Amino acid sequence: MKNTITNFVRYSRLHTIIGTTLSLFSLYIIAIALTPDIKDFHFTGFILTWISCLGANIYIVGLNQITDIEIDKINKPYLPLASGAYSKQQGYIINTIALLISVSIAFYLGTFLLIAVFSSLLLGTLYSLPPFRLKRYYFWAAFCIIAVRGIVVNIFLFLHLHEMVLGFHNIPPLIFVLTAAIFIYSIVIAWFKDIPDMAGDQQHFISTLTLRMGAKSVFKTGIFLLSATLIILIALVWFIAFPIHVMIFTTLHILMLILLWLFASKTDITNKKSIARFYQFVWILFFMEYITFALSTYLHSV
C-alpha cells in the first residue's frame, strides 16, 4: 500500500498538485472576500472544480512522463515510469481516467472552467506529444508553462469561481496584479526546472535556455526577476488602494524577499541537488504568493 501511494504521488508530481490546489483555493477565498453579503459559498461546486483541475494536472504531468521515459532515466530515475514501477500501459490508463474526470466535470460546471481545463490540456499535450513536442524549444516550452500557470489559471478559474459565488463575473484589478506576479513566477519556474536536467536534455537534443545561456546566467536573471517582482508588489500596495490588508501583504513579501536572497546565496548552481532544492524553493515562493494574496484580501474583508 505504501509503495502504491508513493508511486502515485510521484507520478502526479506533488509540487504541481499543491500548486494547483493552493492557486484554486486562494482564488476561491479572494472571490468570496470580494463578494459583499455572500450567503451561499457553493462549496460543492468548489470541490468539483478542484477535482476537475487535479484531473487535468495529473494528465499533463503524466503525459510528460510517458513521452520522456528515456530522459527521466537520466534526470529523474525515481519517477515510476522511469524506474519501472509503472508500465507505459498503466500510465495511459491513469491518464485516460484523469482526462475523462476532468473534462466531464468541466462540461457540467460551465464555460469558464471548460475554457481553463481545455486550454491547459491542449497546451500540456502540445508540450509533450510528438510531432509537436514543444518542450524541445525553450521559448515554446516556457510559453506553455507561463500560459497555463500565469494566465489561464488566474483569469479563467477566477471568472468561473466569481460567477459561481456572485452569480455574474468580472475581473477586479487585484486579480490582474496577482496574474502579473504569477506570470513572472511561471517564467522563472520554466527556466529553473531545466537547470538540474541539463545532462538528459543535452543527450536527447532538448533545447533549453540553460543549455543556450548557461546555468549561471539563467540563475542570476531568475533571481533578479523574482526580486524585482517582490519589491514592486511591496511598493505598489502603498500607492494604489487595493482591497487588501496592506501591513500583512507588505510583511509577508518582505519575508519572501529575505528568504529568496538567503536561499540564493547558499545555492551552488554546479551541484545538481543544490539547484534542485532551490527549484523546489521557488515553488514554495509560488505557494506563498497565492497564500499572501488570499490572506491579505480575506483579512481586509473581515
C-alpha positions as CSV (number, residue, x, y, z in Angstrom):
1,M,0.0,0.0,0.0
2,K,2.8,2.4,0.9
3,N,4.6,1.8,-2.4
4,T,1.3,2.3,-4.3
5,I,0.7,5.6,-2.7
6,T,4.3,6.7,-3.1
7,N,4.3,5.8,-6.8
8,F,1.1,7.6,-7.5
9,V,2.3,10.7,-5.6
10,R,5.5,10.7,-7.7
11,Y,3.5,10.2,-10.9
12,S,1.2,13.1,-10.1
13,R,4.2,15.3,-9.2
14,L,3.2,16.5,-5.7
15,H,4.6,20.1,-6.0
16,T,2.3,20.7,-9.1
17,I,-0.7,19.2,-7.3
18,I,0.0,21.5,-4.3
19,G,0.4,24.5,-6.7
20,T,-2.9,23.7,-8.4
21,T,-4.7,23.3,-5.1
22,L,-3.4,26.4,-3.5
23,S,-4.0,28.6,-6.5
24,L,-7.6,27.4,-6.8
25,F,-8.3,27.7,-3.1
26,S,-6.7,31.2,-3.0
27,L,-8.8,32.4,-5.9
28,Y,-11.9,31.0,-4.2
29,I,-11.1,32.9,-1.0
30,I,-10.5,36.1,-3.0
31,A,-13.8,35.6,-4.9
32,I,-15.6,35.2,-1.6
33,A,-13.8,38.1,0.1
34,L,-14.6,40.5,-2.8
35,T,-18.3,39.4,-2.7
36,P,-20.4,41.5,-0.3
37,D,-23.1,39.8,1.8
38,I,-22.4,36.4,0.4
39,K,-25.0,33.8,1.5
40,D,-24.0,30.7,-0.5
41,F,-20.3,29.6,-0.6
42,H,-21.0,26.9,-3.3
43,F,-18.5,24.6,-1.5
44,T,-19.7,21.6,-3.5
45,G,-19.0,23.5,-6.8
46,F,-15.6,24.4,-5.5
47,I,-14.8,20.7,-4.7
48,L,-15.9,19.6,-8.1
49,T,-13.8,22.4,-9.7
50,W,-10.8,21.2,-7.7
51,I,-11.3,17.6,-8.8
52,S,-11.5,18.7,-12.4
53,C,-8.3,20.7,-12.1
54,L,-6.5,17.9,-10.4
55,G,-7.5,15.6,-13.2
56,A,-6.1,18.0,-15.8
57,N,-2.9,18.3,-13.7
58,I,-2.3,14.6,-13.5
59,Y,-3.0,14.1,-17.2
60,I,-0.4,16.8,-18.2
61,V,2.4,15.7,-15.9
62,G,1.6,12.0,-16.7
63,L,1.8,12.6,-20.4
64,N,5.2,14.3,-20.0
65,Q,6.5,11.2,-18.1
66,I,5.1,8.8,-20.7
67,T,6.9,10.6,-23.5
68,D,10.1,11.3,-21.5
69,I,10.9,7.8,-20.1
70,E,14.4,7.7,-21.5
71,I,15.2,11.2,-20.5
72,D,13.8,10.7,-17.0
73,K,16.0,7.6,-16.6
74,I,18.9,10.1,-16.6
75,N,17.3,13.2,-15.0
76,K,14.6,11.7,-12.7
77,P,15.2,8.0,-12.3
78,Y,12.9,7.9,-9.2
79,L,9.7,8.6,-11.3
80,P,7.5,5.5,-11.6
81,L,7.7,5.1,-15.4
82,A,11.5,5.7,-15.4
83,S,12.1,3.3,-12.5
84,G,9.8,0.6,-13.9
85,A,7.3,0.8,-11.1
86,Y,4.7,1.7,-13.6
87,S,4.4,0.3,-17.1
88,K,3.6,2.5,-20.0
89,Q,0.1,0.9,-20.2
90,Q,-0.5,1.8,-16.6
91,G,0.4,5.4,-17.3
92,Y,-2.1,5.5,-20.2
93,I,-4.8,4.1,-18.0
94,I,-4.2,6.7,-15.3
95,N,-4.1,9.5,-17.8
96,T,-7.3,8.4,-19.6
97,I,-9.2,8.3,-16.3
98,A,-7.8,11.7,-15.2
99,L,-8.7,13.2,-18.6
100,L,-12.3,11.8,-18.6
101,I,-12.9,13.1,-15.0
102,S,-11.5,16.5,-15.7
103,V,-13.4,17.1,-18.9
104,S,-16.7,15.6,-17.7
105,I,-16.8,17.9,-14.7
106,A,-15.8,21.0,-16.7
107,F,-18.6,20.4,-19.2
108,Y,-21.0,20.1,-16.3
109,L,-19.9,23.2,-14.4
110,G,-19.7,25.7,-17.2
111,T,-17.9,27.8,-19.8
112,F,-15.1,29.4,-17.9
113,L,-13.9,26.2,-16.2
114,L,-14.2,24.4,-19.6
115,I,-12.0,27.0,-21.2
116,A,-9.4,26.8,-18.4
117,V,-9.4,23.0,-18.5
118,F,-9.4,22.6,-22.3
119,S,-6.6,25.3,-22.7
120,S,-4.5,23.6,-20.1
121,L,-5.0,20.1,-21.6
122,L,-4.2,21.4,-25.1
123,L,-1.0,23.2,-24.1
124,G,0.0,20.2,-21.9
125,T,-0.5,17.9,-24.9
126,L,1.4,20.1,-27.3
127,Y,4.2,20.4,-24.8
128,S,4.9,16.7,-24.6
129,L,3.4,14.8,-27.5
130,P,5.1,14.3,-30.9
131,P,5.1,15.6,-33.5
132,F,4.7,19.0,-31.8
133,R,6.7,18.3,-28.6
134,L,7.1,22.0,-27.8
135,K,9.3,21.2,-24.8
136,R,12.2,20.8,-27.4
137,Y,12.2,24.6,-27.9
138,Y,12.9,26.8,-24.9
139,F,10.6,29.6,-26.0
140,W,7.6,27.4,-26.6
141,A,8.3,25.2,-23.6
142,A,8.3,28.3,-21.3
143,F,5.2,29.6,-23.2
144,C,3.2,26.5,-22.3
145,I,4.0,26.7,-18.6
146,I,3.6,30.5,-18.4
147,A,0.3,30.5,-20.3
148,V,-1.3,27.8,-18.0
149,R,0.1,28.8,-14.6
150,G,0.4,32.5,-15.3
151,I,-2.7,33.4,-17.3
152,V,-5.3,30.6,-17.8
153,V,-5.5,29.6,-14.1
154,N,-5.8,33.1,-12.7
155,I,-8.1,34.6,-15.3
156,F,-10.5,31.8,-16.3
157,L,-10.6,30.0,-13.0
158,F,-11.3,33.2,-11.1
159,L,-14.0,34.1,-13.6
160,H,-15.5,30.6,-13.0
161,L,-15.3,30.9,-9.2
162,H,-16.6,34.5,-9.2
163,E,-19.5,33.7,-11.3
164,M,-20.3,30.6,-9.2
165,V,-20.2,32.7,-5.9
166,L,-21.6,36.0,-7.2
167,G,-23.9,35.0,-10.0
168,F,-22.1,37.1,-12.5
169,H,-18.4,37.6,-13.4
170,N,-15.9,40.4,-13.6
171,I,-12.1,40.7,-13.1
172,P,-11.1,43.2,-10.3
173,P,-7.7,44.9,-10.7
174,L,-6.3,42.9,-7.8
175,I,-6.6,39.7,-9.9
176,F,-4.6,41.4,-12.7
177,V,-1.8,42.2,-10.2
178,L,-1.8,38.6,-9.0
179,T,-1.8,37.3,-12.6
180,A,1.2,39.6,-13.4
181,A,3.1,38.3,-10.3
182,I,2.4,34.6,-11.1
183,F,3.3,35.3,-14.7
184,I,6.9,36.1,-13.5
185,Y,7.0,33.1,-11.2
186,S,6.0,30.9,-14.1
187,I,8.8,32.3,-16.2
188,V,11.4,31.5,-13.5
189,I,9.9,28.1,-12.8
190,A,10.0,27.3,-16.6
191,W,13.7,28.3,-16.6
192,F,14.9,26.8,-13.4
193,K,13.3,23.4,-13.9
194,D,15.8,22.8,-16.7
195,I,19.0,23.6,-14.7
196,P,19.3,20.3,-12.9
197,D,18.2,18.4,-16.0
198,M,21.0,19.6,-18.3
199,A,22.6,16.2,-18.8
200,G,19.5,14.4,-20.0
201,D,18.2,17.3,-22.1
202,Q,21.6,17.7,-23.9
203,Q,21.8,14.0,-24.6
204,H,18.3,13.9,-26.1
205,F,18.5,17.2,-28.0
206,I,16.1,19.2,-25.9
207,S,17.0,22.9,-26.5
208,T,16.6,24.7,-23.1
209,L,17.6,28.3,-22.2
210,T,20.0,26.8,-19.7
211,L,21.9,25.0,-22.4
212,R,22.0,28.1,-24.5
213,M,22.9,30.8,-21.9
214,G,24.5,28.7,-19.2
215,A,23.1,27.8,-15.7
216,K,24.8,30.8,-14.0
217,S,23.2,33.4,-16.3
218,V,19.8,31.9,-16.1
219,F,20.0,31.7,-12.3
220,K,21.0,35.3,-11.9
221,T,18.3,36.5,-14.3
222,G,15.7,34.5,-12.5
223,I,16.8,35.9,-9.1
224,F,16.6,39.4,-10.5
225,L,13.1,38.9,-11.9
226,L,11.8,37.4,-8.6
227,S,13.4,40.2,-6.5
228,A,12.0,42.9,-8.8
229,T,8.6,41.4,-8.7
230,L,8.5,41.2,-4.8
231,I,9.9,44.8,-4.5
232,I,7.3,46.2,-7.0
233,L,4.5,44.4,-5.1
234,I,5.6,45.8,-1.8
235,A,5.7,49.4,-3.3
236,L,2.5,49.0,-5.3
237,V,0.1,48.5,-2.4
238,W,1.3,51.7,-0.7
239,F,0.4,53.8,-3.7
240,I,-2.8,52.1,-5.0
241,A,-5.8,51.3,-2.9
242,F,-6.4,47.6,-3.3
243,P,-8.9,45.7,-1.1
244,I,-6.1,44.0,0.9
245,H,-4.6,44.3,4.4
246,V,-1.5,46.4,3.5
247,M,0.6,45.5,6.5
248,I,0.1,41.8,6.2
249,F,0.8,41.9,2.5
250,T,3.9,44.0,2.9
251,T,5.3,42.0,5.8
252,L,4.9,38.6,4.0
253,H,6.5,40.0,0.9
254,I,9.5,41.3,2.8
255,L,9.9,37.9,4.4
256,M,9.7,36.2,1.0
257,L,12.4,38.6,-0.4
258,I,14.7,37.9,2.5
259,L,14.2,34.1,2.1
260,L,14.9,34.4,-1.6
261,W,18.2,36.2,-1.1
262,L,19.2,33.8,1.7
263,F,18.5,30.6,-0.2
264,A,20.1,32.1,-3.4
265,S,23.3,32.9,-1.5
266,K,23.5,29.3,-0.3
267,T,22.8,27.6,-3.7
268,D,25.6,26.0,-5.6
269,I,24.5,26.0,-9.3
270,T,27.2,23.5,-10.2
271,N,25.6,21.0,-7.8
272,K,22.5,19.2,-9.2
273,K,21.0,18.5,-5.7
274,S,21.6,22.1,-4.6
275,I,19.9,23.7,-7.6
276,A,17.1,21.1,-7.5
277,R,16.4,22.2,-3.9
278,F,16.3,25.8,-5.0
279,Y,13.9,25.0,-7.7
280,Q,11.6,23.5,-5.1
281,F,12.1,26.6,-3.0
282,V,10.8,28.7,-5.9
283,W,7.7,26.6,-5.9
284,I,7.3,27.4,-2.2
285,L,7.5,31.1,-3.0
286,F,4.9,30.5,-5.7
287,F,2.7,28.9,-3.0
288,M,3.3,31.7,-0.6
289,E,2.3,34.3,-3.2
290,Y,-1.1,32.8,-3.5
291,I,-1.5,32.5,0.2
292,T,-0.4,36.1,0.7
293,F,-2.9,37.5,-1.7
294,A,-5.7,35.3,-0.3
295,L,-4.9,36.0,3.4
296,S,-4.5,39.8,2.8
297,T,-7.7,40.0,0.9
298,Y,-9.7,38.0,3.5
299,L,-8.3,39.9,6.5
300,H,-9.2,43.2,4.7
301,S,-12.8,42.0,4.3
302,V,-13.5,40.9,7.9
